[in-house]
Amino acid sequence: MADDFMTVWRLEFPQPPGWRIDWLGPYTSHWLTAEAEEIVRHMEVEHCVTHPHPRDPSIFAAYPGDDRLSCGCASRVLLERWFGAYLPRLLDQGAHVTQYSVPLDAVVEDSPEQVLFITRRATVVDRAGHEPPSPLLRSSAGSRASIIAASGGTYDYRAEPGSTHPEWLA
């Protein structure tokens, strides 16, 4: 029956006890350290330029509530490639790498870049990380686009020629 499942790797942040969802990815996390929030703002702007989105972004609306979707990668190597230089910085801020076993019929999209899956149908195989170094603060996940737009270019994506990451990460 192992052929009926796939392994998906995901970067996640713990949410405070009692929060409606225990673990969320960096793009949607509602609770982050102040430094993680700053890292994620830069990363989100860059990834809008350098990383593909799901083929149909409205797909998330088709899976609300208990059937919500999560995004991950089909291998640890692909996860590391996706997050690149951001990964160690986010891990230092309390992110965890989680390995899931996902039934194939719970995989909604499987591309070389991302795997979208129904979260509640997945089983955690392993989760590795450590506590954040500073208190979690309410993040701007819901309004991040507005904050980025109003920043006067602070979060503009500019990679150095030949670089694999933006200048502010160097």
LUMFI-358985 format. One record per residue (C-alpha): residue in three letters; x, y negated, z negated. Coordinates in pm, 1 decimal, always signed. Layout:
+--------+----------+----------+----------+
! residu !        X !        Y !        Z !
+--------+----------+----------+----------+
!    ALA !        X !        Y !        Z !
...
+--------+----------+----------+----------+
***
This chain:
+--------+----------+----------+----------+
! residu !        X !        Y !        Z !
+--------+----------+----------+----------+
!    MET !     +0.0 !     +0.0 !     +0.0 !
!    ALA !   +304.3 !   -233.6 !    -12.0 !
!    ASP !   +230.3 !   -316.0 !   +352.3 !
!    ASP !    -94.1 !   -480.2 !   +239.1 !
!    PHE !    +98.5 !   -751.4 !    +50.6 !
!    MET !   +361.3 !  -1012.4 !   +125.5 !
!    THR !   +605.2 !  -1188.2 !   -102.9 !
!    VAL !   +573.5 !  -1566.7 !   -116.5 !
!    TRP !   +816.6 !  -1802.0 !   -290.4 !
!    ARG !   +696.1 !  -2130.8 !   -429.7 !
!    LEU !   +839.1 !  -2431.2 !   -617.0 !
!    GLU !   +610.6 !  -2529.3 !   -906.5 !
!    PHE !   +590.0 !  -2754.4 !  -1208.4 !
!    PRO !   +413.1 !  -2654.7 !  -1529.5 !
!    GLN !   +116.5 !  -2867.7 !  -1622.7 !
!    PRO !    +31.9 !  -2944.0 !  -1987.0 !
!    PRO !   -164.4 !  -2691.4 !  -2191.6 !
!    GLY !   -535.0 !  -2732.4 !  -2135.2 !
!    TRP !   -490.3 !  -2885.4 !  -1789.6 !
!    ARG !   -728.8 !  -2723.3 !  -1541.1 !
!    ILE !   -442.3 !  -2574.7 !  -1335.2 !
!    ASP !   -133.5 !  -2432.3 !  -1508.3 !
!    TRP !   +118.4 !  -2467.7 !  -1221.2 !
!    LEU !   +125.7 !  -2710.6 !   -927.4 !
!    GLY !   +370.6 !  -2774.5 !   -646.9 !
!    PRO !   +576.6 !  -3093.6 !   -635.2 !
!    TYR !   +353.1 !  -3265.0 !   -377.8 !
!    THR !    +37.5 !  -3218.8 !   -586.3 !
!    SER !   +165.1 !  -3199.7 !   -944.4 !
!    HIS !    -27.2 !  -3427.7 !  -1179.0 !
!    TRP !   +240.7 !  -3415.8 !  -1450.3 !
!    LEU !   +612.2 !  -3468.5 !  -1385.0 !
!    THR !   +906.7 !  -3629.3 !  -1557.7 !
!    ALA !   +966.1 !  -3990.4 !  -1449.5 !
!    GLU !  +1275.7 !  -3881.4 !  -1255.4 !
!    ALA !  +1090.7 !  -3595.8 !  -1083.6 !
!    GLU !   +819.2 !  -3841.3 !   -977.2 !
!    GLU !  +1083.2 !  -4063.8 !   -816.6 !
!    ILE !  +1248.0 !  -3765.7 !   -642.3 !
!    VAL !   +912.1 !  -3642.0 !   -513.6 !
!    ARG !   +823.0 !  -3984.2 !   -370.1 !
!    HIS !  +1141.6 !  -3986.1 !   -162.5 !
!    MET !  +1096.4 !  -3620.9 !    -66.6 !
!    GLU !   +735.9 !  -3668.5 !    +38.3 !
!    VAL !   +824.7 !  -3953.4 !   +273.9 !
!    GLU !  +1110.7 !  -3754.2 !   +424.9 !
!    HIS !   +905.0 !  -3438.4 !   +462.2 !
!    CYS !   +629.9 !  -3625.4 !   +646.6 !
!    VAL !   +897.7 !  -3692.4 !   +911.3 !
!    THR !  +1109.1 !  -3376.0 !   +899.5 !
!    HIS !   +874.2 !  -3093.7 !   +795.6 !
!    PRO !   +564.2 !  -2959.3 !   +963.4 !
!    HIS !   +231.1 !  -2973.6 !   +790.6 !
!    PRO !    -24.0 !  -2696.2 !   +808.6 !
!    ARG !   -154.4 !  -2666.9 !  +1164.3 !
!    ASP !   -485.6 !  -2810.2 !  +1045.6 !
!    PRO !   -450.2 !  -3026.4 !   +731.4 !
!    SER !   -828.2 !  -3014.2 !   +678.0 !
!    ILE !   -785.4 !  -2644.6 !   +593.5 !
!    PHE !   -746.5 !  -2738.6 !   +224.5 !
!    ALA !  -1103.5 !  -2873.1 !   +215.3 !
!    ALA !  -1229.5 !  -2535.0 !   +337.8 !
!    TYR !  -1088.2 !  -2366.6 !    +25.6 !
!    PRO !  -1208.2 !  -2568.6 !   -276.6 !
!    GLY !  -1223.1 !  -2486.4 !   -645.3 !
!    ASP !  -1135.3 !  -2130.6 !   -740.9 !
!    ASP !  -1035.9 !  -2052.7 !   -383.0 !
!    ARG !   -785.6 !  -2338.1 !   -358.2 !
!    LEU !   -480.3 !  -2287.4 !   -143.3 !
!    SER !   -114.8 !  -2300.3 !   -237.6 !
!    CYS !   +181.4 !  -2345.5 !     -3.9 !
!    GLY !   +496.4 !  -2140.1 !    -23.2 !
!    CYS !   +767.0 !  -1979.0 !   +187.7 !
!    ALA !   +811.6 !  -1621.8 !   +305.8 !
!    SER !  +1156.4 !  -1590.0 !   +142.3 !
!    ARG !  +1376.5 !  -1752.0 !   -118.7 !
!    VAL !  +1614.7 !  -1860.5 !   +159.5 !
!    LEU !  +1330.0 !  -2035.5 !   +343.7 !
!    LEU !  +1224.2 !  -2207.0 !    +20.1 !
!    GLU !  +1579.9 !  -2329.5 !    -34.6 !
!    ARG !  +1594.2 !  -2451.2 !   +324.8 !
!    TRP !  +1257.5 !  -2630.4 !   +290.2 !
!    PHE !  +1359.0 !  -2825.7 !    -19.4 !
!    GLY !  +1729.7 !  -2856.0 !    +63.2 !
!    ALA !  +1918.5 !  -3102.8 !   -156.9 !
!    TYR !  +1598.3 !  -3181.2 !   -347.8 !
!    LEU !  +1576.5 !  -2830.1 !   -493.1 !
!    PRO !  +1852.8 !  -2850.1 !   -758.0 !
!    ARG !  +1738.5 !  -3196.4 !   -863.7 !
!    LEU !  +1379.3 !  -3080.6 !   -905.9 !
!    LEU !  +1490.8 !  -2767.1 !  -1091.9 !
!    ASP !  +1685.8 !  -2994.8 !  -1328.3 !
!    GLN !  +1357.4 !  -3178.3 !  -1391.7 !
!    GLY !  +1163.5 !  -2869.4 !  -1499.4 !
!    ALA !  +1053.0 !  -2718.0 !  -1167.6 !
!    HIS !  +1037.9 !  -2339.6 !  -1149.0 !
!    VAL !  +1076.3 !  -2101.5 !   -856.8 !
!    THR !   +794.1 !  -1849.8 !   -858.5 !
!    GLN !   +777.0 !  -1527.4 !   -662.1 !
!    TYR !   +423.2 !  -1413.5 !   -579.4 !
!    SER !   +279.9 !  -1094.2 !   -440.2 !
!    VAL !     -4.4 !  -1197.9 !   -211.1 !
!    PRO !   -258.1 !   -963.6 !    -49.2 !
!    LEU !   -242.8 !  -1009.7 !   +327.1 !
!    ASP !   -613.9 !  -1088.4 !   +341.8 !
!    ALA !   -547.1 !  -1383.9 !   +105.3 !
!    VAL !   -291.0 !  -1535.7 !   +345.6 !
!    VAL !   -464.0 !  -1811.7 !   +537.1 !
!    GLU !   -168.0 !  -1933.5 !   +741.8 !
!    ASP !   +170.9 !  -1773.6 !   +792.9 !
!    SER !   +418.1 !  -1974.9 !   +996.7 !
!    PRO !   +799.0 !  -1969.5 !   +990.0 !
!    GLU !   +789.4 !  -2284.8 !   +775.3 !
!    GLN !   +499.4 !  -2228.3 !   +535.4 !
!    VAL !   +264.5 !  -1967.2 !   +397.9 !
!    LEU !    -76.1 !  -2087.2 !   +278.9 !
!    PHE !   -251.9 !  -1847.4 !    +45.6 !
!    ILE !   -552.7 !  -1829.8 !   -185.9 !
!    THR !   -390.5 !  -1895.5 !   -521.9 !
!    ARG !   -621.3 !  -1692.1 !   -746.1 !
!    ARG !   -563.4 !  -1379.0 !   -538.6 !
!    ALA !   -184.3 !  -1388.9 !   -582.6 !
!    THR !     +6.7 !  -1220.5 !   -864.8 !
!    VAL !   +317.0 !  -1369.7 !  -1024.9 !
!    VAL !   +611.9 !  -1130.5 !   -988.8 !
!    ASP !   +875.2 !  -1360.9 !  -1138.3 !
!    ARG !   +906.8 !  -1724.3 !  -1243.5 !
!    ALA !  +1243.7 !  -1882.0 !  -1320.5 !
!    GLY !  +1319.6 !  -2228.7 !  -1451.5 !
!    HIS !  +1357.1 !  -2424.7 !  -1771.9 !
!    GLU !  +1181.9 !  -2689.9 !  -1974.3 !
!    PRO !  +1192.9 !  -3044.9 !  -1837.0 !
!    PRO !  +1462.1 !  -3266.6 !  -1993.2 !
!    SER !  +1216.3 !  -3543.6 !  -2078.6 !
!    PRO !   +843.6 !  -3576.5 !  -2147.2 !
!    LEU !   +595.2 !  -3518.9 !  -1868.8 !
!    LEU !   +408.3 !  -3827.7 !  -1752.5 !
!    ARG !    +89.5 !  -3856.2 !  -1549.9 !
!    SER !   +216.0 !  -3854.9 !  -1192.1 !
!    SER !    +89.8 !  -4060.4 !   -901.0 !
!    ALA !     +6.9 !  -3750.9 !   -693.7 !
!    GLY !   -339.7 !  -3875.5 !   -600.8 !
!    SER !   -224.1 !  -4226.1 !   -515.5 !
!    ARG !   +134.2 !  -4159.3 !   -410.0 !
!    ALA !    +70.7 !  -4268.0 !    -48.1 !
!    SER !    -54.0 !  -4608.1 !   -168.8 !
!    ILE !   +244.8 !  -4655.3 !   -399.3 !
!    ILE !   +485.7 !  -4560.0 !   -121.8 !
!    ALA !   +314.1 !  -4795.4 !   +124.3 !
!    ALA !   +328.9 !  -5084.4 !   -122.7 !
!    SER !   +695.0 !  -5030.7 !   -212.3 !
!    GLY !   +838.8 !  -5270.8 !    +43.5 !
!    GLY !  +1052.5 !  -5002.0 !   +206.6 !
!    THR !  +1195.0 !  -4853.4 !   -113.9 !
!    TYR !  +1096.4 !  -4504.5 !     -3.4 !
!    ASP !  +1164.7 !  -4537.1 !   +369.7 !
!    TYR !  +1330.8 !  -4227.3 !   +506.4 !
!    ARG !  +1676.4 !  -4298.4 !   +646.3 !
!    ALA !  +1920.8 !  -4016.0 !   +698.2 !
!    GLU !  +2283.4 !  -4089.9 !   +756.4 !
!    PRO !  +2393.2 !  -3977.8 !  +1106.6 !
!    GLY !  +2502.7 !  -3614.2 !  +1084.4 !
!    SER !  +2369.5 !  -3582.5 !   +730.3 !
!    THR !  +2128.4 !  -3312.1 !   +618.9 !
!    HIS !  +1971.8 !  -3530.4 !   +353.5 !
!    PRO !  +1873.0 !  -3893.8 !   +303.5 !
!    GLU !  +2127.3 !  -4151.8 !   +194.7 !
!    TRP !  +1977.0 !  -4200.9 !   -151.4 !
!    LEU !  +2048.2 !  -3836.3 !   -240.7 !
!    ALA !  +2416.1 !  -3859.0 !   -152.0 !
+--------+----------+----------+----------+
***
